[in-house]
Structures are given as C-alpha cells and as structure tokens.
C-alpha cells in the first residue's frame, strides 16, 4: 500500500533558468545533478524529493499543485517579491493556514503554506 509521496518531477523547457529559480529564489539545495536533470534535497531532510527534467516541449503543469511549507507567509512574500519573483496570489488566510503562490520561470504555479 501507499505510504506517502516520495518523488515529484517537473518538466521544464530551460533547466538552467528553473534551477536558478528554485535555488536562488526559493532556497532549495541541489542533491544531485546530471545532464538534463536536477534533484533537490527535501527541505529540512523531510518530505518528498523534488526534481526538474529538461524537455524542450515542456508546458506548465496544468492540474497538480506543488505545495511547500514556509515559516512566515508574509515575510516569504516580501522576500520573493523583492527578488523579482512573479506573485500569482497575495498572502491570504485559509482554514488550513496562510497561503500565497508564485510562478516559476516555466509558468508553473508554486504554492506556499504557513500552516496554522
């Protein structure tokens, strides 16, 4: 039976640009890198592994949502906006916590959550 989410792979048209976004803007650490593929270490050593694979015909992910926990949604929003990240939705309170979303260079929406 399933025991939890282990690996998330997103296809992007420009791997170098996406790698820069996820490392320099969102602060992820590269765990492994091969031609056409970057694998990031799970933040805090917990959770699913996230990876990017270059594909020239890649399109933004249409339905799946990528959610990352943050300690402070408002401070994260301010830092990302200052870094020039495209803000898709401003911080707002939801029943499960405070959320916001941003766009990565490939057009994928990345959701950020400060749990209650």
Phi and psi in degrees as a GROMACS rama.xvg file:
@    title "Ramachandran Plot"
@    xaxis  label "Phi"
@    yaxis  label "Psi"
@TYPE xy
-68.0948  141.966  UNK-2
-121.724  -3.36957  UNK-3
149.673  161.38  UNK-4
-71.6473  131.876  UNK-5
-116.286  -33.8118  UNK-6
-149.046  133.437  UNK-7
-126.007  126.003  UNK-8
-120.992  125.619  UNK-9
-113.653  135.654  UNK-10
-91.5091  133.562  UNK-11
-132.963  148.799  UNK-12
-77.4885  -23.7795  UNK-13
-133.385  97.3973  UNK-14
-64.1754  -41.6023  UNK-15
-61.4129  -43.7806  UNK-16
-64.9438  -43.9921  UNK-17
-67.3337  -40.7185  UNK-18
-58.4175  -45.2192  UNK-19
-60.2213  -44.0387  UNK-20
-58.6674  -51.6577  UNK-21
-71.7313  -26.8647  UNK-22
-88.8845  -50.9262  UNK-23
-81.246  -32.4868  UNK-24
-93.0323  -43.161  UNK-25
-100.023  -9.44759  UNK-26
80.6571  17.5746  UNK-27
-73.0945  155.511  UNK-28
-110.227  133.959  UNK-29
-73.6356  126.185  UNK-30
-95.2677  -33.208  UNK-31
-157.721  150.891  UNK-32
-147.221  133.991  UNK-33
-136.684  163.832  UNK-34
-54.0022  123.503  UNK-35
80.4768  3.97703  UNK-36
-147.371  134.434  UNK-37
-128.435  129.886  UNK-38
-115.155  128.818  UNK-39
-99.7265  148.203  UNK-40
-74.7061  139.137  UNK-41
-61.2229  131.478  UNK-42
-56.3682  131.386  UNK-43
69.8344  10.2768  UNK-44
72.7933  11.9307  UNK-45
-124.699  151.842  UNK-46
96.8581  -173.806  UNK-47
-74.2158  152.776  UNK-48
-81.2931  136.795  UNK-49
-114.145  134.817  UNK-50
-138.212  156.916  UNK-51
-121.199  137.171  UNK-52
-126.727  133.179  UNK-53
-77.2484  132.801  UNK-54
-147.022  118.273  UNK-55
-60.2873  -25.4827  UNK-56
-98.8855  15.7846  UNK-57
-63.5774  142.455  UNK-58
-124.011  157.518  UNK-59
-55.4791  144.274  UNK-60
-62.5442  128.966  UNK-61
-85.9031  -44.8591  UNK-62
-114.596  -41.942  UNK-63
-62.1919  148.737  UNK-64
-115.042  131.771  UNK-65
-99.2577  116.803  UNK-66
-113.619  130.885  UNK-67
-121.992  136.234  UNK-68
-75.8904  145.509  UNK-69
-133.05  155  UNK-70
-77.0913  -34.873  UNK-71
-144.435  104.801  UNK-72
-61.6741  -41.0916  UNK-73
-69.1576  -41.9879  UNK-74
-66.7356  -38.7807  UNK-75
-63.3631  -44.5351  UNK-76
-57.5529  -48.736  UNK-77
-61.3526  -43.3  UNK-78
-66.2694  -42.6755  UNK-79
-69.2629  -40.2676  UNK-80
-62.07  -42.5347  UNK-81
-63.3641  -32.3195  UNK-82
-80.8734  0.862235  UNK-83
85.4948  13.9395  UNK-84
-74.0571  138.674  UNK-85
-71.8407  120.997  UNK-86
-88.8346  120.636  UNK-87
-86.6582  -36.5196  UNK-88
-147.911  135.813  UNK-89
-68.7827  159.992  UNK-90
-57.6429  137.446  UNK-91
-150.155  153.681  UNK-92
-85.4886  133.67  UNK-93
-125.157  167.579  UNK-94
-58.3455  -26.8137  UNK-95
-100.354  -1.43967  UNK-96
148.722  -169.049  UNK-97
-100.798  129.082  UNK-98
-124.759  160.38  UNK-99
-155.674  168.639  UNK-100
-142.29  152.936  UNK-101
-132.927  166.963  UNK-102
-108.703  135.244  UNK-103
-85.6189  172.993  UNK-104
-60.2052  -24.2356  UNK-105
-86.2826  -2.28653  UNK-106
95.4768  0.370996  UNK-107
-71.9524  141.988  UNK-108
-86.9061  130.097  UNK-109
-114.373  123.256  UNK-110
-98.3911  139.533  UNK-111
-122.27  136.59  UNK-112
-133.031  127.083  UNK-113
-100.769  102.821  UNK-114
-61.2478  154.193  UNK-115
